[in-house]
């Protein structure tokens, strides 16, 4: 049951998928900084979560970045600035599981958590 629920969450997150820390980089990503990997978090029962994604250092509008952080509940999706990354979602409260998917070249990698250990997806 647990595996099928996490698989269902991963599939949901993959379908949905279509703040900064400093780092040094010479790569300026230009006018469209979030044109890389799609990420998606889904918590069908409204659980709250914290997402942290790390990626190859970039410069966005003069600011050096290698990480983004988001918190929320339910569903959220976005993009990373490049074509590789490591995302981790931690369930922070509420009912139900939390799923995470990251899409590269049309292929989703997904993981889920019911609490305890975070769900981690690496795409390189």
C-alpha positions in Angstrom: 0.0 0.0 0.0 2.8 2.4 1.0 4.8 1.7 -2.2 1.7 2.2 -4.4 0.8 5.4 -2.7 4.3 6.8 -3.1 4.2 5.6 -6.7 0.9 7.4 -7.3 2.3 10.5 -5.7 5.4 10.3 -7.9 3.2 9.9 -11.0 1.1 12.9 -9.9 4.2 15.0 -9.3 5.6 14.0 -12.7 2.4 15.1 -14.4 2.3 18.4 -12.6 6.0 19.0 -13.5 6.1 20.2 -17.0 15.7 32.4 -2.2 19.3 31.8 -2.8 22.6 30.9 -1.2 25.9 32.3 -2.5 28.4 30.5 -4.6 31.1 31.6 -7.1 30.4 31.3 -10.8 31.1 32.9 -14.1 28.0 31.5 -15.8 25.4 34.2 -16.3 22.1 32.6 -17.2 20.7 35.8 -18.8 17.1 37.0 -19.2 15.4 33.6 -18.6 17.1 32.3 -15.5 14.7 29.5 -14.8 14.8 27.7 -18.1 16.2 24.4 -16.8 14.8 21.3 -15.1 11.2 21.2 -14.1 10.4 20.3 -10.5 7.2 19.6 -8.7 6.0 18.9 -5.2 2.6 17.4 -4.5 0.8 16.7 -1.2 -2.7 15.6 -2.1 -4.0 15.8 1.5 -2.5 19.2 2.0 0.6 18.3 4.1 3.2 21.0 4.6 6.7 20.6 3.3 10.1 22.2 2.8 12.0 21.9 -0.5 15.7 22.5 -1.0 17.3 22.1 -4.5 21.0 22.5 -5.2 22.5 22.9 -8.6 25.6 24.0 -10.5 26.5 27.5 -9.5 25.1 30.3 -11.7 24.8 34.0 -11.7 21.3 35.5 -12.0 21.1 39.3 -12.5 24.5 39.6 -10.8 23.7 37.3 -7.8 25.7 34.1 -7.4 23.4 31.1 -6.6 23.6 27.4 -6.2 20.5 26.6 -4.2 16.8 27.4 -3.9 14.5 26.8 -1.0 10.7 26.8 -0.9 8.1 26.0 1.8 4.5 25.3 1.2 1.6 22.9 1.4 -0.3 21.0 -1.2 1.1 21.5 -4.7 3.9 23.7 -6.2 6.0 23.5 -9.3 8.8 25.5 -10.8 12.1 25.3 -12.7 15.8 25.2 -11.9 18.3 27.4 -13.7 20.2 24.5 -15.3 20.1 21.0 -16.5 21.2 19.2 -13.3 20.4 19.3 -9.7 19.6 17.6 -6.4 16.2 18.2 -4.7 15.1 17.2 -1.3 11.6 17.5 0.1 10.9 17.1 3.8 7.4 16.7 5.2 7.0 19.4 8.0 3.4 18.7 9.1 -0.1 17.8 8.3 -1.8 14.6 7.0 -0.7 12.4 4.1 2.4 11.9 2.0 4.5 14.3 0.0 5.9 13.5 -3.5 8.7 15.1 -5.4 9.6 14.8 -9.1 12.3 16.4 -11.3 12.1 16.1 -15.1 15.1 16.0 -17.4 14.8 15.3 -21.2 11.1 14.4 -20.8 11.9 11.7 -18.1 10.7 12.2 -14.5 12.6 10.9 -11.5 10.5 10.9 -8.4 10.4 10.0 -4.7 8.0 10.4 -1.9 7.8 10.5 1.9 5.3 9.9 4.6 7.5 11.8 7.1 10.7 10.8 8.8 13.3 10.6 6.1 13.1 13.2 3.3 12.5 12.3 -0.3 15.6 13.0 -2.5 15.9 13.1 -6.3 19.3 13.5 -8.1 19.4 14.5 -11.7 22.8 14.9 -13.4 
